[in-house]
Structure formats: C-alpha cells, structure tokens
C-alpha cells in the first residue's frame, strides 16, 4: 500500500516525464484559506449546503514510515466501535476520478487531496465516525483541517435549536500520531521489503495467495532514510501545531503490537474523559473563540479611535491630556521594567467611555492597559448626635500598563 505523498510524487514524476515540464508543479496553490474555500464552495455546489453532513467523530491517523498504521487501524476501529472501512488517502488517489485528473495533467496537490477526503467523509456510512489514514500531511493540509473544524462548528451553531440539529453534531477531531525513531523506522521498512519479496516468491511458486506490493523505499536504505526525513520535516512538524486545538494522541509505537495497543487504549480512554458533553459544548459555543476576537482587532481599534474624535472630541481631548500630564511621566520612570501601576481618583473616569478611550489610546501607542475599579470606604464625618462615623465610598481607578521594557546588557 503506497502512502498519499509517495503516490502523488510518483504520479507527478510520471507526468513530468511525459510532458518534459515542471511548471505545473510550481503553479499549485499553497494558500490554505483559498484551497479550503474553493473546495467547500465546490461541495456546496455539488451537494447543497444543507446536505454537508459530516461524521460526528473523525480520527486523523498519521505515523512514521513503518510505525504500524495498517496494523493498528483495525484495532482503533474496534476499540471505538467504528464499523466502516478506514478512508486511506493513498487509495483515494488510485480512484478513477483521481487518475483521470492526474492523467489530464492535474497534479494531486493539497486542493485535490482535501476535496477527495471531504467528499468521501460525506458518505452516509461514515455518519457515526471515521478514520482517515494519511491526512493531513502538509502545512497547507493542516491549515485546511483547522478551517474545516471551524466550519463544522459554525454549522453546528447555525442549526442548533432547529429540527436539523442532530444532523450537525459537535465536531470531535482526534489526531493520532504513531511515532518511532529513524533507526527503527528504517529497520522496519527494509524488513517489510524482505518479507514482501519472500511472500511473493512463495505465492509465485505455489500459485496460492495474492502478491504484496513492494515499495521501492523498502528495498533501499538511503530511500528509507529519505522517506523518514520527509515525514519528520513535513508531516510530523506540521501536525504538532494541532496539539492545542484538537485531541492529540501521541503514541509511542516502539515495542510489540500488543504493547502499542495498550498505549492506544490508555491514551484514548484518558482523552475521552476530557471531552465536553454535547449539551455543555452547545451551552458555551455561543461565546466567541479568542482568536476570532483578535482577528480584526486592529481595524476595530482604528474605527473606535476615529469615532471618539468625531463624536466625542471633548472627552477624547481630556483623556489624552490627562494621559500626557499624569500617566506618561510615571510610565517613563518604569521604562526598564516595562510595567507600571497607576492609581487615579479623577472623576473623569466616572464616565465608562473615558475608561474605554484610555485603554484604546494606550493600545494604539503600543502599550497594554488594564483598568481595575476599586471601591473603598473612607471616614467622611462624625454624626454629632450618635457620634457614629459616616463613611463615603471612594473610587480608585487602578491602571496596569505593560510595554516592552529596556534590555540592559549586564556584565
């Protein structure tokens, strides 16, 4: 069984030999946003947006060459009660549709691979869950996977509370990485090649059984090392960026098959205990993600500052003058540490808009400002009859200002 990258590479090489040109490969689009939007639009045109119903749970399986993906896939399926065959990217690239495109000179790049994977996931048999073997493998594909998850979350929010709610479940992505070091990978690749050759010779002699496909990289030590290097520098490094986003299962694939399976069980059980219940997820999903809030922060800041000047110019001017006269002199004294705390009792800040202006002004100038309003009771007067101490509430606006401090060379 070829992996997706080696299959695509061999097809690309074949095409270049036929055409004598390498320009087609250089023209492949690498912008993940553009790739995903194009693929999604094509799927909407083919299926209709209301029919883009993907599995509730998807396991994205990758691993080092020789790590045992084929061996462990069936075990993972059994453990998670997945009944349909895995989606193997290298097999998708052998489909008549993919071959037709490749033969026409359209290389199986990130866009084509992404579309093949997403279209296959739309098959009804994968409704309850699926394993995808061999995707993502490039930086662009990793970014497409992030965009895919975001789009599924948006669809969940769109149909939440409607009759179609159950058809658009909360997306649960699992990244499974079966890892072995380079020495073990090369050893296993070459051993697989030797065993395949011996098996094929036995089949040929007896006439019983099916021959196994022998990878060229399983016969050449240098090629095996190169295949591992490609995995480590392209696939592995790209997938590690998903640790903070999805359930990331790093599996040490050294040892026996049984030992590796025990590690898989422990890892999947642990991660399952961390997953949010559907109702819990729906409850909090209306709160925007942090990266969404910061996506257009600069444009919104400029818009707010311009609106202060246009509609609240007097208050804007008073805040700016106060910053220059009272705040900046204190900030300058803390230029080495890059951190200053300033207390103010100025009644100007009784207006919440003045606080917003203060924060935005500092932000525009490269500072980070946080305002904390503290209310303290202080003695005001004594009641002449009861001699009771009458307190008043004093507001103190405590402003924390962060900025890059000075780096003083020492020694």
N, C-alpha and C positions, 0 to 999 in steps of 0.2 A: 504493500500500500504506500503510495507516494504521499508526502505531505504537501500542503497547498502551495508553499513557496517554491519547493523544488519542481512541482508540476508546472507552475506558472513560468518559472525560469526556463525550464526545458522547452516549453511551448514558445516562449519569447525568442530563445536562441534559434529554434527551428524556423520561426517566421523571418528572423533577420537573415538567415542563410538563404531563404527563398527570395527575399526582396533585395538583399545587399544593402540595406539601410538600417540605421539605428535611430533615426529621428523619431519614429513612432513612440519608442520607449520614453524619450525625453519629453514628449508632449503630454504625458499623463498628469492629470491634475492632482496636486497634493494638498489642496485646501480642504480640510475635513468638513468645514461648515458647508462649503459648496457641494462637496461629494454627497453629504447626507441629505441636504435639501433637495438635490436633484433626484436621488434615489427615492426619498419619501414622496416627492411630487409624482414620480412615475408610478409608484404603488397606489397612490390616491387615484390617479387616472385609470389604472387597471381595475382596482377593486372597489373604489369608493371609500371615502374617509371613515364612514360608519362601519365598514367591514374590516378595518385594520385591527383585528383581534389577535393579540399575541399570547404566548403561554404565560401562565401566572408565575412560573419559576423557570429560570434558564441557568444552566451550568455551562460556563465558558471554559473549556478544557484546553490547557496547553502544557507543554513539558519539553524538557531537554531531549535531544535525539537519543533513543534507546531507554528512556525513562519508564516505559511500560504503559503508555496511554491506552493502546489497544487492549492490553491485559486488564487494566483497572476500570475501563469504561463500563463493562458489563456489571462489575461489582458495584460501582456507584449507582447505576440504574436500579439494580436490585435493592440496594440499601434505601434509596429514595422512592421506591415504587414507581419508577418510570418504565412504561411498557413498550413504548415505540423505539425503533432503532435510532441510534445517535445520528446527528447530522454531521457528516465528515466532509470538511471543505474540499479536501483533495478529490473526493468522489464527485462532489458537485461540479468541479472543474472538468470532469470527464463526461458530463451530460451532453446530449446532442445540442442543446441550446448553447452551452458554453463553447463546445467545439466549433459550432457554426460561427460564433463571434471571433474566436481565435483564428480560424481558417480564413476569415474575411479581413484579417489584419488588425482586429481589435484586441489588444492585449488584456489578459485577465488581471487588471490592476485593482486598486482599492475600491473603486466605484463598482466594478462588475462583481467582485467578490462580496462586497457588502450587500448589493442587491440580491444576489443569489441566496445569501444566508437569510436575509429578512423575508424574502418571498417564500422560502421553504418553511420558516417558522410560522407562517400564516396558515399552513396546512392544518385542518381540523384535528388530525390525530395528535398534534402536539399541544392541544389546549391545556392539559394539566401540567405539562412540564417538558423540558427538552434538554439534551446535552449537545453542545456544539463543539466539535473537535477541530481545532486549528484556526480559531478566530477569537480575538483579534491577534494579528502578528506584526503589524507595522504601527508606527506612531499615528499615521492617519486613521487607521482602523480603530485604534484605542480611542482617539478623539470622537470618531463616529459612534462608538459604543456609549460614550458619555452622553452624546446628543440623543441617541436612541432611548436611553433610560429617561432623560429629561422629557422627551416627547411622550413616552408612555405615562409618566407621572401627570403630565398635562391632560392627557386623555382621561385618566382616572378622575381628575378633578372636574373635568368638563361633564362627565356622565354621572358623577356622584349624586345620589338622591333621585335619579331617574330610573325608568324601567330597564334601561340597558346597563345599569351599574355593575351587575355581576359579570357582564361580558368584557369589562375593562378593569381587571383586578390590579391591585398594587403590584408594581414590578419588583421582583426579587431576583437580583443578579448575583451569581456566585462565580468568582474567578478561582479556578483550581490550577495550581502550578505544581507539576510533578518535577522535582529537581534532583539531578545528580551532577557530580563534578565532571570536568572534562575527561579526566583519565578513565573514569568508569563509563562515561558515555561512549568514548572511542572503543573501549574494550567490548561493550555490548553490541555496538554497531558491527564490528568485524566478526564477532561471534555469530550474530544473526546472519551475516552473509555466508559464513561457512556452513551453518546449519541449513540454510535455504538451498545451497548448492548440493549438499548431501541428500536432502529431501528430494530435490528434483531428479537427481540421478537414480534414486530408488524408485520414484514414480515412473521414470522412463524405462527402467529395467523390468519392472513388474507390470506396468500398464494399469496400475490401480492408483487412484487418487488424483488430486489436482496439483499442478506445479505452483510454486510460490514465486512471486515477483521478486527479483533480486535487484536491489538498489545499487547503483554504481558506487555510492558513498559507503556501502557496506563492504566493498572489496578493496578500497584504497585508504590507507591510514591518513594520508595528507588530506584527502577529501573529507574523511570523517572529522578530522580536527577543524577543517574549514566550516563544515556544517554546524558544529557546536559553536564556533566563534560567531557565526551568523545569528544563531539562536540567542546567544548571550548578549550581543550588542544591539540586536534589533528587537526581538520579541520580549526577552526577559526584562531588559531595562525599561521598555515601554509599558509593560504590564505592571511594574512596581508602582507606577503613578496612580494605579487604581486602588491602592491599599486603603486610602482614606475615604473612598466613595462607596465601594461595594464590599460584600463579604469576600474576603481574600483568604483562600486556603492554600498555604504554602506547605507542601507535603514532601518530606524527605523520602525520596524513592530509592535510597540505598537499602540493601538487605533483601530478604526473601519476599516473595509475593504476599505471603501471609502477614509478615511484619509491616509491609507497606499498607495493607488493607486495614490493619489495626490502627495505624496512624490516621488513615482516612476516616474511620469510624469516630475516633476521638475528636478530630477536627470538625467534622460535620455536626456532631452532637453538640459541641461547645458553641458553634456559631448559631445553631438553631435556637439555643436558649437566649440568644441576643436579639432575635428578630422581633420586630414590633407586631402586635396583633393588628389585623386589618382595621378594626374599629379605632384602635389607638392611632394608627397611621392617618386614617381619614380625619380624625379629630385635629391633628396638628399640621396636616399638609397644606392648610389654607395660609399658614404663616410662611412668608417667602423665605427662600434659601438665602444665606448670607451672600453668596457670590452674585445672586440676582440683584440684591440691593446695591452692591458696589459696581454693577455693570455699567451704569450710566451716571455714576456719582459726580464726575467732573462736569458734565453737561448740565446736570441739575443744579450744581453749586453756582455755576455761572448765571444760570437763569434766575436763581434766588437773589444773587447779589445785584443783578440788573434791576430786578423788581423792587429791591429796597431803595435804590437810587431814584427810581421813577415814581414810586407810590408812597414811600416813607422816608423821603430825603432828610427831613429834620432829625428824626430819630436815628437814622443811619449816620448822620454827621456827628451827633452827640456821642454815639458809641465809639466811632473812630477816634474822636478827640480824646475820649476817656482812655482808650487803649494806648494811644501815643503818650499821654501825660502820666498815667498811673501804672499801667501794666508793663510797657516795654522797658522802663528803667529797672524794674525788678527782674524781668526776664534776662536782661543783659548781664546782671550780676551772677546768673546761673548758666552762663554760656558754656562753661566747661562740662557741667553735669548733664545739661540738656533737659533739666526737669525743674519746674518752678511751681510752687503753690502760692496762690494769691487770694487773700480774703478781702471781700468788698461788702460794705453796707450801703452802697449807693442806691438810692431809691429808683434810679433809672432802671434797674433790673427788676423792679416790681412788674414791669411790662414784660410778659413772656417773649414778645417779639424781640426785645432788646437782647435777651439771652441768646436767641437764635442767631441774631446778627453777629454777636460777639463770637460765637462758635464758628460761623461761616467766614468771618474776617480772618481769624487766626488760621483756619484751614486753607484759605486761599493763599496765605503767605507762607505755607509750608509747615505750620505748627499743627499739633493735635490738642484740642481743648475739650475738657470735660468739666461741666458745671454741676456742683452739688449744693442744693439749698438746705441750709441748716437753720432750724428754729430753736432759739434758746430763750428761756425765761430769765429776765434780769429784774432786780428790785427797782421799782419806779417811785413809790411813795408809801407813806405810812398813814393808815386811816387814823385820824385824830381821836375818834371815839373808841374804836376797838383796839387800836394800836396794831392792827393787822397789817402785815407787809403786802402791799399790792404790787404784783409783778406785771411786766409788759413783755410781749413777745418780740424778740429782736431777730431779724432775718440776717443771716450771714451767707453771702454767696461765695462759696469756696471754689476757685477755679484751678484746675490742674492743667498745666501746659507742658507738653512734651515736644522736643525738637532734637535734631541731630546735634549732639554735643561736640566739643572740640577734642580732637585726638592729639594729646600731648605726648611727644616722644620722651620716653624715660631712659635714664642711664646714659 
